[in-house]
Amino acid sequence: MVTVGSESAVIEIVTYRTTLERAAFLATVPATMDFLRTCAGFRGRQLAQAGDGQWAEVVQWASMAEALDAAARFNATPLTAAFNAMIAPGTAAMRHYTVAVSG
């Protein structure tokens, strides 16, 4: 089913590079999922890596307010400290988009 124009859902897209190799970085991901699962409105997350080493995350949220609240708290919780420490300085970019069409 395709829904047009009635969604308040949000997708968050974050891109970055890491300072360590893939396996070490991926070992830090489960703790970040533990944090995200406690956040109101969290619907899911996908993490992917491009051939040039850049990472991209797509996170689904129920609303913009919930996405922004979680983003503000993500860097403050001990659960995400190891993950955040591996992101290369100056490489992270985050954008939030309101879903216009879903299906």
C-alpha positions as CSV (number, residue, x, y, z in Angstrom):
1,M,0.0,0.0,0.0
2,V,1.3,3.4,-0.9
3,T,0.5,6.4,1.3
4,V,0.9,9.9,0.0
5,G,1.0,13.1,2.0
6,S,-0.4,11.9,5.3
7,E,2.7,10.6,7.0
8,S,4.3,12.4,10.0
9,A,7.0,9.8,10.1
10,V,10.6,10.9,9.8
11,I,13.8,9.4,8.4
12,E,17.1,10.4,9.7
13,I,20.1,10.0,7.4
14,V,23.6,10.2,8.9
15,T,26.9,9.8,7.0
16,Y,30.4,9.6,8.4
17,R,33.8,7.9,8.3
18,T,35.4,5.9,11.0
19,T,38.8,5.8,12.5
20,L,39.1,2.0,12.8
21,E,38.5,-1.0,10.7
22,R,35.1,-2.4,10.0
23,A,34.9,-5.2,12.5
24,A,36.0,-3.0,15.4
25,F,33.5,-0.4,14.5
26,L,30.6,-2.9,14.1
27,A,31.4,-4.3,17.5
28,T,30.3,-0.9,19.0
29,V,26.9,-1.0,17.2
30,P,24.9,-3.3,19.6
31,A,25.2,-0.8,22.5
32,T,23.9,2.0,20.3
33,M,20.9,-0.2,19.4
34,D,20.3,-0.7,23.1
35,F,20.0,3.0,23.5
36,L,17.9,3.6,20.4
37,R,15.4,0.9,21.5
38,T,14.7,3.0,24.6
39,C,13.9,6.1,22.6
40,A,10.3,7.0,22.1
41,G,9.3,6.8,18.4
42,F,12.2,4.6,17.3
43,R,11.0,2.3,14.4
44,G,14.2,0.9,12.9
45,R,17.8,1.5,11.7
46,Q,19.9,0.4,8.8
47,L,23.6,0.8,8.6
48,A,25.5,0.5,5.4
49,Q,29.1,1.1,4.1
50,A,30.1,2.4,0.6
51,G,33.0,1.1,-1.3
52,D,35.1,4.1,-0.4
53,G,34.6,3.4,3.3
54,Q,32.0,6.0,4.1
55,W,29.1,4.8,6.4
56,A,25.5,5.8,6.1
57,E,22.7,5.2,8.6
58,V,19.0,5.4,7.9
59,V,16.9,5.6,11.1
60,Q,13.1,5.6,11.1
61,W,11.2,7.7,13.6
62,A,7.5,8.2,14.4
63,S,7.8,11.9,14.5
64,M,10.3,14.8,14.1
65,A,10.1,15.7,17.8
66,E,11.1,12.1,18.8
67,A,13.9,12.1,16.2
68,L,15.4,15.4,17.4
69,D,15.1,14.4,21.1
70,A,17.0,11.1,20.4
71,A,19.6,12.9,18.4
72,A,20.2,15.4,21.2
73,R,20.6,12.5,23.7
74,F,22.7,10.2,21.5
75,N,26.0,11.8,22.3
76,A,25.3,12.1,26.0
77,T,24.6,8.4,26.9
78,P,27.5,6.1,27.9
79,L,25.9,3.4,25.6
80,T,27.1,5.3,22.5
81,A,30.5,6.5,23.8
82,A,32.6,3.8,22.1
83,F,30.6,4.2,18.8
84,N,31.0,8.0,18.8
85,A,34.7,7.8,19.6
86,M,35.3,5.9,16.3
87,I,33.7,8.5,14.1
88,A,36.4,10.5,12.4
89,P,36.3,14.2,13.4
90,G,34.6,16.5,10.9
91,T,33.1,13.7,8.8
92,A,29.6,13.3,10.3
93,A,26.5,14.9,8.7
94,M,22.9,14.4,9.8
95,R,19.6,15.3,8.1
96,H,16.0,14.7,9.0
97,Y,13.3,14.3,6.4
98,T,9.5,14.1,6.8
99,V,8.1,11.2,4.9
100,A,6.0,12.3,2.0
101,V,5.3,8.9,0.4
102,S,5.5,5.5,2.0
103,G,4.8,2.1,0.6
